[in-house]
Every structure is written in structure tokens, then in C-alpha cells.
């Protein structure tokens, strides 16, 4: 199962994992705000009341400090609507990633973080910790070499945007999705 999920990555257009991810968009319940949420998803229940250090919020997104930061500043920007992961996204979702980036830039601008020290991106399943779309918003440097290894940025050649990696930057994600491709661990 692990190997199938790993290899399904960029080239999978069909299959049980993607079908499950799409089905999960319809699971759970719809709240008054119109967002679908899964009861057992910790990120569907982000709030100050639930112990999160929320730093930014609007009707569609919420941002909070990472509870175990890997960088000088480390935040998570999540969708209020439950979306499983970056692997669930399609070309129709490019604007979601763009909006998440805008939020990340706003947060780091308030902290006077230089654009050259900003890193935004997603862990690719099965290498993610929570099955809810969340973008890491980081102000470098990392706290240690070990922490940096969790977020490798790998470029690719031959018309592909990303090399073999369990992490994809937000910019890589936008370019991959805009071409109608899927995001995965394998080069895409």
C-alpha cells in the first residue's frame, strides 16, 4: 500500500487514493458558514478555544503558529473547507494555493521577513502529518540541519517542475497544477 501510494504520485489520474480524496471533500457535515468539515480532522477544528495560536483568519482560510516550529518563524495556512492534501488539488484549485501564498506573505511582511528568506510549501502524502491541506509558511533559517531535511526543494528537468521529493513549494505547486498535472513525490 505504501509503495503504491508513493508511486501513484504525479502520474496517477485514477485509482483508489484519488477517488478517496475526492470523496472526502463530500464527507463530514456542512456548517452554517458553508464549509464542509470532517469531525475527526484536527485541522477542521482549528480555533483559539481549541488551543491554536491563530494569527490570521477570514471566511475561507485560517493561519496559526506551528506548535513545533522548524524555522525562525513557522506558520500553517489551512483551508476551512476540508481538502485532504496537495495531492487532491487540480487545475481548478490553483487560486486556493495563490490565496494561501498571499496570506503567508501578509503574515511574514508584518514580521519584516525578507522575501528571500521565505519558504512556502506542502508535504506530499504519505509524508504529511495531518490529512488536511496545510501550507507551511516559514521564515528561514531552519533551526537545525535535521529540520531543514524535512523541507527539500528539488527542481527537475525536461519540462517538469519538481524532482523526486516529499516537499513541494507553493510556486512549484501552482505551475504543476496550472499544466493540468497532479502533485506527488515523483518528478512532476
Backbone as a chain_set.jsonl record, in Angstrom:
{"seq": "XXXXXXXXXXXXXXXXXXXXXXXXXXXXXXXXXXXXXXXXXXXXXXXXXXXXXXXXXXXXXXXXXXXXXXXXXXXXXXXXXXXXXXXXXXXXXXXXXXXXXXXXXXXXXXXXXXXXXXXXXXXXXXXXXXXXXXXXXXXXXXXXXXXXXXXXXXXXXXXXXXXXXXXXXXXXXXXXXXXXXXXXXXXX", "coords": {"N": [[0.826, -1.199, 0.0], [1.9, 1.279, 0.868], [3.992, 1.613, -1.006], [2.506, 1.716, -3.364], [1.058, 4.071, -2.96], [3.167, 5.869, -2.862], [4.299, 5.639, -5.432], [2.139, 6.301, -6.984], [1.803, 9.035, -7.125], [2.631, 11.755, -9.147], [1.777, 10.792, -11.609], [-0.592, 9.501, -11.353], [-3.912, 9.455, -12.23], [-6.201, 8.239, -11.836], [-7.63, 5.835, -9.607], [-7.737, 4.345, -6.333], [-6.833, 5.987, -4.178], [-6.961, 8.696, -5.031], [-9.654, 8.79, -5.692], [-10.706, 8.395, -3.136], [-9.774, 10.716, -1.856], [-11.189, 12.684, -3.259], [-13.779, 11.919, -2.602], [-13.748, 12.432, 0.13], [-13.997, 15.166, 0.189], [-16.668, 15.486, 0.124], [-17.579, 14.294, 2.41], [-18.371, 14.302, 5.956], [-19.771, 17.165, 7.53], [-21.765, 20.011, 6.711], [-21.317, 23.244, 7.756], [-22.822, 26.264, 9.146], [-21.399, 28.279, 7.9], [-21.002, 27.303, 5.41], [-18.864, 25.652, 4.84], [-17.459, 22.43, 4.405], [-16.683, 19.997, 6.817], [-14.644, 17.568, 8.455], [-15.353, 15.474, 11.125], [-13.37, 14.1, 12.6], [-11.0, 15.362, 12.009], [-8.264, 17.189, 12.97], [-7.452, 19.687, 11.979], [-9.765, 20.665, 10.891], [-10.96, 21.731, 12.996], [-9.673, 23.959, 14.006], [-9.057, 26.523, 16.267], [-8.799, 29.276, 18.568], [-9.928, 28.598, 20.972], [-9.586, 25.854, 20.92], [-6.921, 25.602, 21.441], [-5.072, 26.556, 19.556], [-2.673, 28.854, 18.242], [-3.845, 31.245, 16.741], [-3.212, 33.441, 14.097], [-4.21, 34.762, 11.932], [-7.22, 35.144, 10.055], [-9.947, 34.505, 7.847], [-13.025, 34.184, 5.978], [-12.536, 31.846, 4.533], [-9.997, 30.786, 5.057], [-7.5, 29.994, 7.55], [-4.819, 30.867, 9.688], [-2.113, 29.796, 11.686], [0.351, 29.577, 14.335], [2.917, 27.17, 14.043], [3.041, 24.349, 16.131], [5.408, 23.08, 16.671], [7.889, 24.471, 15.697], [9.99, 24.587, 12.803], [11.559, 26.503, 11.713], [12.803, 29.914, 11.968], [10.488, 31.572, 12.05], [7.398, 29.958, 11.855], [4.514, 29.001, 10.385], [1.202, 27.677, 9.794], [-0.952, 27.652, 7.085], [-4.235, 27.07, 6.443], [-7.08, 25.622, 4.756], [-10.483, 26.333, 5.456], [-12.501, 24.784, 4.516], [-12.633, 21.297, 4.249], [-10.01, 19.769, 2.659], [-8.214, 17.081, 1.52], [-5.319, 16.923, 0.87], [-2.361, 18.232, -0.799], [-2.168, 16.55, -2.931], [-4.752, 16.174, -3.666], [-5.512, 18.314, -5.127], [-6.412, 20.103, -8.147], [-6.227, 21.591, -11.447], [-8.268, 23.441, -11.233], [-7.953, 24.37, -8.685], [-5.856, 26.13, -8.403], [-6.113, 28.798, -7.632], [-6.638, 28.584, -4.917], [-4.178, 27.828, -3.782], [-2.746, 30.104, -4.504], [-4.085, 32.09, -3.001], [-3.466, 31.182, -0.438], [-0.724, 31.637, -0.439], [-0.705, 34.452, -0.605], [-1.729, 35.086, 1.921], [0.289, 34.013, 3.551], [2.444, 35.684, 2.788], [1.482, 38.154, 3.753], [1.496, 37.694, 6.529], [4.258, 37.244, 7.038], [5.322, 39.641, 6.117], [4.41, 41.424, 8.054], [6.123, 40.725, 10.051], [8.474, 41.662, 9.159], [10.049, 40.027, 7.471], [12.382, 39.251, 5.067], [11.691, 38.808, 1.58], [13.453, 36.992, 0.384], [14.008, 35.176, 2.331], [11.84, 33.602, 2.729], [9.88, 30.646, 2.733], [7.456, 28.683, 1.275], [5.284, 25.936, 1.279], [4.215, 22.47, 0.752], [3.933, 19.279, 2.335], [4.032, 16.147, 0.732], [1.682, 13.564, 0.622], [2.605, 10.184, 1.264], [3.933, 11.581, 3.26], [3.055, 13.574, 4.933], [1.829, 15.101, 7.956], [-0.758, 15.613, 8.862], [-3.873, 14.892, 7.486], [-5.099, 17.099, 5.951], [-5.291, 19.834, 3.917], [-2.541, 21.858, 4.243], [-0.413, 24.591, 4.257], [2.956, 25.16, 4.738], [4.39, 27.988, 6.081], [7.226, 29.647, 6.193], [9.935, 31.372, 7.769], [13.155, 31.557, 7.023], [16.353, 31.166, 8.703], [16.395, 27.531, 9.041], [15.978, 25.757, 12.132], [17.755, 23.727, 12.583], [19.983, 21.442, 10.859], [18.785, 18.981, 10.596], [16.079, 19.657, 10.784], [15.846, 21.164, 8.428], [16.067, 19.172, 6.52], [13.546, 18.117, 6.325], [12.212, 19.632, 4.507], [12.929, 19.597, 1.639], [13.797, 21.28, -1.337], [13.46, 20.459, -4.567], [14.403, 20.73, -7.818], [13.534, 20.024, -11.271], [14.085, 18.562, -14.554], [13.539, 18.688, -18.138], [10.972, 19.751, -18.776], [9.504, 19.278, -16.514], [8.377, 20.322, -13.275], [9.134, 19.763, -10.656], [11.423, 17.783, -8.815], [12.224, 14.457, -7.52], [10.82, 14.325, -4.454], [9.514, 14.783, -1.153], [8.424, 17.127, -0.507], [6.874, 20.017, -1.774], [7.179, 23.163, -3.204], [5.122, 26.108, -2.907], [5.101, 27.647, -5.246], [6.025, 25.769, -7.153], [3.877, 24.013, -6.964], [1.735, 25.545, -7.991], [2.576, 25.887, -10.666], [2.652, 23.2, -11.56], [-0.034, 22.359, -11.2], [-1.31, 24.225, -12.829], [-0.619, 23.311, -15.312], [-2.268, 21.214, -15.551], [-1.519, 18.909, -14.3], [-0.905, 16.42, -11.732], [0.16, 16.531, -8.305], [2.811, 14.888, -6.709], [5.13, 12.625, -5.073], [7.035, 11.712, -6.88], [8.974, 13.003, -9.702], [7.342, 15.727, -11.28]], "CA": [[0.0, 0.0, 0.0], [2.784, 2.436, 0.939], [4.677, 1.751, -2.282], [1.513, 2.135, -4.354], [0.778, 5.488, -2.726], [4.366, 6.61, -3.215], [4.488, 5.635, -6.876], [0.966, 6.855, -7.648], [2.189, 10.418, -7.24], [2.337, 12.697, -10.228], [1.231, 10.188, -12.805], [-1.893, 8.888, -11.064], [-5.096, 10.253, -12.548], [-7.307, 7.417, -11.371], [-7.178, 4.966, -8.537], [-8.5, 4.423, -5.093], [-6.449, 7.081, -3.294], [-7.524, 9.949, -5.526], [-11.102, 8.685, -5.523], [-10.969, 8.595, -1.71], [-9.564, 12.125, -1.556], [-12.325, 13.442, -3.801], [-14.965, 11.569, -1.816], [-13.647, 13.092, 1.424], [-14.484, 16.54, 0.065], [-18.114, 15.447, 0.309], [-17.893, 13.682, 3.704], [-18.466, 15.222, 7.07], [-21.003, 17.932, 7.606], [-21.654, 21.391, 6.266], [-21.664, 24.17, 8.826], [-23.546, 27.461, 8.727], [-20.562, 29.095, 7.018], [-20.955, 26.659, 4.105], [-17.684, 24.81, 4.693], [-17.563, 21.028, 4.819], [-15.65, 19.654, 7.783], [-14.635, 16.196, 8.943], [-15.381, 15.503, 12.588], [-12.152, 13.566, 13.209], [-9.837, 16.079, 11.48], [-7.843, 18.228, 13.915], [-7.387, 20.987, 11.319], [-11.133, 21.149, 10.653], [-11.422, 22.286, 14.268], [-8.704, 24.946, 14.482], [-9.583, 27.738, 16.894], [-8.098, 29.661, 19.794], [-10.556, 27.802, 22.03], [-9.028, 24.502, 20.869], [-5.505, 25.63, 21.772], [-4.225, 27.001, 18.453], [-2.251, 30.252, 18.267], [-4.344, 31.773, 15.472], [-2.644, 34.758, 13.804], [-4.919, 35.369, 10.802], [-8.406, 34.362, 9.697], [-11.049, 35.09, 7.084], [-14.115, 33.217, 5.803], [-12.108, 30.624, 3.851], [-8.685, 30.309, 5.494], [-7.057, 30.341, 8.897], [-3.378, 30.672, 9.845], [-1.711, 29.67, 13.081], [1.753, 29.222, 14.563], [3.192, 25.742, 14.138], [3.307, 24.005, 17.532], [6.773, 22.565, 16.747], [8.467, 25.191, 14.562], [11.255, 24.141, 12.218], [12.287, 27.677, 11.248], [12.727, 31.092, 12.83], [9.035, 31.726, 12.151], [6.79, 28.819, 11.158], [3.061, 29.045, 10.475], [0.42, 26.828, 8.896], [-2.138, 28.272, 6.49], [-5.117, 25.962, 6.062], [-8.42, 25.919, 4.25], [-11.548, 25.962, 6.39], [-13.139, 23.653, 3.83], [-11.726, 20.153, 4.303], [-9.382, 19.216, 1.454], [-7.267, 16.119, 2.089], [-3.893, 17.236, 0.749], [-1.927, 18.818, -2.059], [-2.422, 15.558, -3.982], [-6.174, 16.268, -4.014], [-5.753, 19.521, -5.909], [-6.408, 20.046, -9.611], [-6.059, 22.897, -12.085], [-9.317, 24.323, -10.714], [-7.607, 24.795, -7.328], [-4.674, 26.996, -8.412], [-6.403, 30.025, -6.876], [-6.542, 28.276, -3.482], [-2.755, 27.917, -3.426], [-2.39, 31.517, -4.618], [-4.618, 32.812, -1.836], [-2.684, 30.764, 0.724], [0.542, 32.371, -0.544], [-0.969, 35.85, -0.244], [-1.861, 35.13, 3.383], [1.633, 33.8, 4.086], [3.232, 36.907, 2.59], [0.977, 39.174, 4.69], [1.975, 37.364, 7.878], [5.708, 37.447, 7.132], [5.586, 41.078, 5.951], [4.203, 42.044, 9.367], [7.292, 40.383, 10.865], [9.628, 42.213, 8.432], [10.871, 38.949, 6.92], [12.761, 39.492, 3.675], [11.162, 37.81, 0.635], [14.467, 35.97, 0.076], [14.075, 34.226, 3.45], [10.518, 32.975, 2.871], [9.634, 29.375, 2.047], [6.073, 28.221, 1.38], [5.107, 24.668, 0.58], [3.381, 21.384, 1.26], [4.43, 17.907, 2.325], [3.244, 15.3, -0.16], [1.373, 12.262, 1.219], [2.295, 9.864, 2.657], [4.912, 12.224, 4.133], [2.446, 14.677, 5.668], [1.462, 14.724, 9.326], [-2.205, 15.752, 9.025], [-4.544, 14.775, 6.193], [-5.901, 18.296, 5.683], [-4.395, 20.722, 3.184], [-1.908, 22.898, 5.043], [0.803, 25.126, 3.663], [3.97, 25.65, 5.666], [4.863, 29.342, 5.823], [8.426, 29.659, 7.021], [10.978, 32.384, 7.653], [14.419, 30.855, 7.224], [16.871, 29.81, 8.528], [15.858, 26.439, 9.837], [16.57, 25.657, 13.471], [18.846, 22.746, 12.532], [20.119, 20.729, 9.588], [17.771, 17.924, 10.604], [14.801, 20.305, 10.457], [15.887, 21.55, 7.014], [15.894, 17.967, 5.699], [12.11, 17.844, 6.171], [11.644, 20.543, 3.512], [13.852, 19.718, 0.498], [13.291, 21.848, -2.585], [14.151, 19.751, -5.637], [13.977, 21.106, -9.168], [13.579, 18.931, -12.23], [14.414, 18.945, -15.929], [12.695, 18.081, -19.161], [9.591, 20.214, -18.756], [8.869, 19.002, -15.227], [8.552, 21.42, -12.324], [9.623, 19.299, -9.356], [12.107, 16.494, -8.814], [11.808, 13.484, -6.504], [10.831, 14.972, -3.145], [8.294, 14.7, -0.345], [8.011, 18.508, -0.256], [6.692, 20.797, -2.996], [6.954, 24.566, -2.873], [3.85, 26.647, -3.398], [5.293, 28.039, -6.648], [6.031, 24.537, -7.943], [2.5, 23.505, -6.961], [0.934, 26.344, -8.92], [2.986, 25.573, -12.046], [2.234, 21.824, -11.858], [-1.495, 22.337, -11.323], [-1.697, 25.039, -13.978], [-0.41, 22.477, -16.506], [-3.232, 20.115, -15.514], [-0.875, 17.723, -13.732], [-1.112, 16.119, -10.309], [1.351, 16.644, -7.469], [3.175, 13.678, -5.994], [6.518, 12.51, -4.646], [7.861, 11.551, -8.075], [9.069, 14.221, -10.511], [6.111, 16.073, -11.99]], "C": [[0.869, 1.261, 0.0], [3.457, 2.676, -0.405], [3.717, 2.222, -3.369], [1.191, 3.617, -4.194], [1.955, 6.339, -3.162], [4.503, 6.737, -4.722], [3.303, 6.215, -7.627], [1.139, 8.309, -7.999], [1.698, 11.226, -8.416], [1.587, 12.082, -11.383], [-0.145, 9.591, -12.589], [-3.009, 9.865, -11.397], [-6.336, 9.525, -12.076], [-6.788, 6.609, -10.198], [-7.859, 5.284, -7.238], [-8.115, 5.609, -4.221], [-7.048, 8.406, -3.756], [-9.038, 9.935, -5.41], [-11.49, 8.934, -4.073], [-10.821, 10.064, -1.343], [-10.724, 12.969, -2.061], [-13.588, 13.168, -2.993], [-14.94, 12.273, -0.469], [-14.076, 14.549, 1.369], [-15.982, 16.598, 0.343], [-18.526, 14.832, 1.639], [-18.023, 14.751, 4.77], [-19.791, 15.947, 7.06], [-20.731, 19.367, 7.162], [-22.142, 22.289, 7.393], [-22.392, 25.383, 8.256], [-22.737, 28.32, 7.77], [-20.396, 28.478, 5.632], [-19.772, 25.746, 3.881], [-17.96, 23.39, 5.163], [-16.395, 20.715, 5.737], [-15.775, 18.19, 8.156], [-14.524, 16.24, 10.457], [-14.062, 15.078, 13.213], [-10.88, 14.247, 12.706], [-9.478, 17.227, 12.421], [-7.823, 19.606, 13.266], [-8.759, 21.51, 10.908], [-11.68, 21.843, 11.897], [-10.436, 23.285, 14.862], [-9.438, 26.158, 15.045], [-8.716, 28.048, 18.105], [-8.617, 28.807, 20.944], [-9.993, 26.378, 22.086], [-7.51, 24.483, 21.008], [-4.561, 26.058, 20.661], [-3.902, 28.484, 18.609], [-2.584, 30.865, 16.904], [-3.812, 33.191, 15.28], [-3.378, 35.481, 12.682], [-6.109, 34.494, 10.45], [-9.332, 35.189, 8.813], [-12.103, 34.007, 6.898], [-13.657, 31.873, 5.252], [-10.82, 30.005, 4.366], [-8.426, 30.714, 6.934], [-5.565, 30.026, 8.984], [-3.043, 30.662, 11.328], [-0.238, 29.302, 13.164], [1.876, 27.71, 14.669], [3.585, 25.429, 15.579], [4.726, 23.475, 17.739], [7.571, 23.182, 15.596], [9.828, 24.658, 14.12], [12.134, 25.308, 11.796], [12.111, 28.824, 12.238], [11.276, 31.474, 13.101], [8.431, 30.606, 11.328], [5.292, 28.84, 11.444], [2.465, 27.989, 9.556], [-0.738, 27.673, 8.383], [-2.991, 27.124, 5.981], [-6.427, 26.486, 5.489], [-9.426, 25.559, 5.334], [-12.36, 24.804, 5.827], [-12.156, 22.482, 3.894], [-11.315, 19.735, 2.895], [-8.275, 18.319, 1.985], [-5.815, 16.582, 2.046], [-3.613, 17.894, -0.584], [-2.147, 17.849, -3.219], [-3.879, 15.581, -4.44], [-6.463, 17.409, -4.973], [-5.684, 19.265, -7.408], [-6.207, 21.465, -10.146], [-7.08, 23.906, -11.56], [-8.971, 24.925, -9.353], [-6.38, 25.7, -7.255], [-4.917, 28.243, -7.569], [-6.336, 29.794, -5.367], [-5.099, 28.421, -3.029], [-2.3, 29.376, -3.495], [-2.87, 32.343, -3.435], [-3.846, 32.448, -0.57], [-1.334, 31.485, 0.733], [0.361, 33.831, -0.138], [-1.058, 36.012, 1.27], [-0.489, 34.973, 4.031], [2.501, 35.039, 3.952], [2.779, 38.011, 3.542], [1.534, 38.948, 6.095], [3.46, 37.679, 8.013], [6.104, 38.903, 6.896], [5.423, 41.806, 7.274], [5.382, 41.788, 10.299], [8.593, 40.879, 10.23], [10.591, 41.143, 7.93], [11.127, 39.24, 5.445], [12.16, 38.423, 2.763], [12.164, 36.703, 0.308], [14.584, 34.913, 1.171], [12.754, 33.502, 3.677], [10.47, 31.657, 2.103], [8.207, 28.945, 2.349], [5.974, 26.894, 0.66], [4.319, 23.645, 1.367], [4.178, 20.086, 1.316], [3.462, 17.071, 1.491], [2.957, 13.98, 0.544], [2.144, 11.149, 0.519], [3.223, 10.529, 3.668], [4.36, 13.45, 4.856], [1.969, 14.18, 7.029], [-0.046, 14.761, 9.568], [-2.836, 15.717, 7.637], [-5.6, 15.872, 6.06], [-4.926, 19.264, 5.038], [-3.862, 21.809, 4.108], [-0.591, 23.302, 4.398], [1.721, 25.635, 4.764], [4.423, 27.024, 5.191], [6.037, 29.539, 6.769], [9.317, 30.856, 6.713], [12.279, 31.684, 8.004], [15.362, 31.722, 8.048], [16.113, 28.787, 9.37], [16.61, 26.358, 11.155], [17.716, 24.66, 13.544], [18.894, 22.124, 11.142], [19.053, 19.648, 9.491], [16.406, 18.509, 10.242], [14.75, 20.672, 8.975], [15.647, 20.355, 6.105], [14.426, 17.61, 5.482], [11.497, 18.617, 5.008], [12.561, 20.701, 2.291], [13.16, 20.293, -0.74], [14.118, 21.238, -3.709], [13.552, 20.176, -6.976], [14.09, 19.9, -10.081], [13.952, 19.478, -13.595], [13.373, 18.375, -16.878], [11.238, 18.489, -19.099], [8.843, 19.926, -17.47], [9.232, 20.107, -14.243], [9.264, 21.02, -11.038], [10.312, 17.957, -9.529], [11.538, 15.576, -7.748], [11.936, 14.126, -5.131], [9.48, 14.812, -2.462], [7.775, 16.089, 0.015], [7.919, 19.226, -1.597], [6.441, 22.244, -2.589], [5.608, 25.014, -3.436], [3.974, 27.044, -4.866], [5.324, 26.823, -7.564], [4.613, 23.986, -8.062], [1.644, 24.239, -7.98], [1.283, 25.993, -10.365], [2.538, 24.175, -12.461], [0.73, 21.776, -12.11], [-1.963, 23.106, -12.554], [-1.514, 24.286, -15.302], [-1.376, 21.295, -16.548], [-2.657, 18.824, -14.971], [-1.246, 17.569, -12.265], [0.226, 16.211, -9.583], [1.568, 15.338, -6.734], [4.642, 13.706, -5.625], [7.452, 12.427, -5.852], [7.959, 12.866, -8.843], [7.774, 14.477, -11.281], [6.176, 17.507, -12.489]], "O": [[0.617, 2.195, -0.761], [3.492, 3.805, -0.893], [4.086, 3.046, -4.205], [1.067, 4.337, -5.185], [1.776, 7.402, -3.758], [4.789, 7.819, -5.234], [3.439, 6.587, -8.793], [0.679, 8.767, -9.045], [0.496, 11.358, -8.645], [0.836, 12.772, -12.072], [-0.805, 9.209, -13.555], [-3.031, 10.984, -10.887], [-7.401, 10.126, -11.932], [-5.613, 6.707, -9.847], [-8.47, 6.339, -7.064], [-8.987, 6.193, -3.577], [-7.587, 9.157, -2.943], [-9.646, 10.949, -5.069], [-12.487, 9.604, -3.802], [-11.644, 10.606, -0.604], [-11.189, 13.871, -1.364], [-14.374, 14.079, -2.732], [-15.989, 12.673, 0.034], [-14.476, 15.115, 2.386], [-16.503, 17.637, 0.749], [-19.711, 14.844, 1.973], [-17.815, 15.939, 4.522], [-20.81, 15.403, 6.633], [-19.604, 19.856, 7.235], [-23.242, 22.111, 7.915], [-22.557, 25.511, 7.043], [-23.302, 29.012, 6.924], [-19.729, 29.054, 4.772], [-19.679, 25.117, 2.827], [-18.61, 23.175, 6.186], [-15.26, 21.114, 5.475], [-16.874, 17.635, 8.172], [-13.693, 16.964, 11.004], [-13.664, 15.624, 14.242], [-9.783, 13.749, 12.958], [-10.285, 18.129, 12.644], [-8.141, 20.598, 13.922], [-8.895, 22.695, 10.606], [-12.739, 22.469, 11.851], [-10.368, 23.442, 16.081], [-10.312, 26.737, 14.399], [-7.991, 27.185, 18.602], [-7.846, 28.348, 21.787], [-9.929, 25.77, 23.154], [-6.875, 23.466, 20.728], [-3.347, 25.932, 20.815], [-4.739, 29.271, 19.05], [-1.722, 30.986, 16.034], [-3.935, 34.038, 16.165], [-3.193, 36.684, 12.497], [-6.038, 33.268, 10.529], [-9.484, 36.397, 8.996], [-12.072, 33.0, 7.606], [-14.32, 30.86, 5.477], [-10.57, 28.821, 4.138], [-9.041, 31.639, 7.465], [-5.102, 29.036, 8.419], [-3.61, 31.417, 12.117], [0.349, 28.791, 12.21], [1.051, 27.051, 15.301], [4.372, 26.159, 16.181], [5.2, 23.426, 18.874], [7.895, 22.494, 14.628], [10.688, 24.327, 14.936], [13.326, 25.127, 11.546], [11.369, 28.715, 13.214], [10.885, 31.674, 14.251], [8.896, 30.328, 10.223], [4.86, 28.716, 12.59], [3.133, 27.475, 8.659], [-1.423, 28.334, 9.163], [-2.533, 26.304, 5.186], [-6.817, 27.632, 5.713], [-9.237, 24.578, 6.053], [-12.844, 23.951, 6.571], [-10.969, 22.661, 3.622], [-12.151, 19.395, 2.057], [-7.477, 18.751, 2.817], [-5.151, 16.627, 3.081], [-4.516, 18.089, -1.398], [-2.295, 18.276, -4.364], [-4.196, 15.053, -5.506], [-7.54, 17.466, -5.566], [-5.003, 18.353, -7.876], [-6.037, 22.412, -9.379], [-6.78, 25.095, -11.457], [-9.615, 25.877, -8.913], [-5.908, 26.009, -6.161], [-4.015, 28.696, -6.864], [-6.011, 30.715, -4.618], [-4.823, 29.058, -2.013], [-1.547, 29.83, -2.633], [-2.142, 33.197, -2.929], [-3.6, 33.307, 0.276], [-0.855, 31.896, 1.79], [1.185, 34.381, 0.593], [-0.522, 36.968, 1.83], [-0.145, 35.714, 4.953], [3.214, 35.407, 4.886], [3.616, 38.732, 4.085], [1.982, 39.882, 6.76], [3.879, 38.307, 8.985], [7.121, 39.355, 7.423], [6.203, 42.704, 7.59], [5.612, 42.555, 11.234], [9.682, 40.556, 10.705], [11.807, 41.331, 7.962], [10.19, 39.449, 4.673], [12.122, 37.25, 3.135], [11.759, 35.586, -0.013], [15.195, 33.866, 0.957], [12.57, 32.858, 4.71], [10.952, 31.562, 0.974], [7.797, 28.853, 3.506], [6.51, 26.733, -0.436], [3.831, 23.899, 2.468], [5.005, 19.824, 0.442], [2.246, 17.26, 1.539], [3.888, 13.329, 1.019], [2.311, 11.184, -0.7], [3.296, 10.091, 4.816], [5.132, 14.277, 5.341], [1.736, 12.987, 7.222], [-0.553, 14.009, 10.4], [-2.396, 16.418, 6.727], [-6.804, 15.617, 6.057], [-3.838, 19.489, 5.57], [-4.627, 22.583, 4.682], [0.232, 22.458, 4.043], [1.318, 26.433, 5.61], [4.795, 27.196, 4.031], [5.868, 29.592, 7.987], [9.437, 31.292, 5.568], [12.483, 31.267, 9.144], [15.174, 32.939, 8.082], [15.326, 29.117, 10.258], [17.739, 26.835, 11.273], [18.55, 24.728, 14.447], [17.96, 22.266, 10.352], [18.483, 19.427, 8.423], [15.66, 17.906, 9.471], [13.712, 20.505, 8.335], [15.078, 20.51, 5.024], [14.101, 16.876, 4.549], [10.392, 18.302, 4.568], [12.933, 21.822, 1.946], [12.082, 19.846, -1.131], [15.324, 21.466, -3.798], [12.359, 20.003, -7.228], [14.669, 18.879, -9.71], [14.113, 20.685, -13.778], [12.449, 17.673, -16.466], [10.355, 17.667, -19.343], [7.673, 20.287, -17.339], [10.276, 20.746, -14.372], [9.922, 21.846, -10.405], [9.854, 17.102, -10.286], [10.506, 15.87, -7.144], [13.043, 14.438, -4.693], [8.442, 14.718, -3.116], [6.801, 16.218, 0.756], [8.786, 19.062, -2.455], [5.597, 22.52, -1.736], [5.042, 24.376, -4.324], [3.055, 26.805, -5.651], [4.717, 26.839, -8.634], [4.199, 23.546, -9.135], [0.911, 23.613, -8.746], [0.392, 25.82, -11.196], [2.092, 23.98, -13.592], [0.278, 21.22, -13.111], [-2.897, 22.69, -13.239], [-2.18, 24.593, -16.291], [-1.318, 20.473, -17.462], [-3.239, 17.757, -15.16], [-1.821, 18.466, -11.649], [1.284, 15.996, -10.174], [0.628, 14.749, -6.201], [5.322, 14.709, -5.843], [8.538, 13.007, -5.841], [7.123, 13.751, -8.661], [7.189, 13.561, -11.858], [5.23, 17.986, -13.114]]}, "num_chains": 1, "name": "protein.A"}
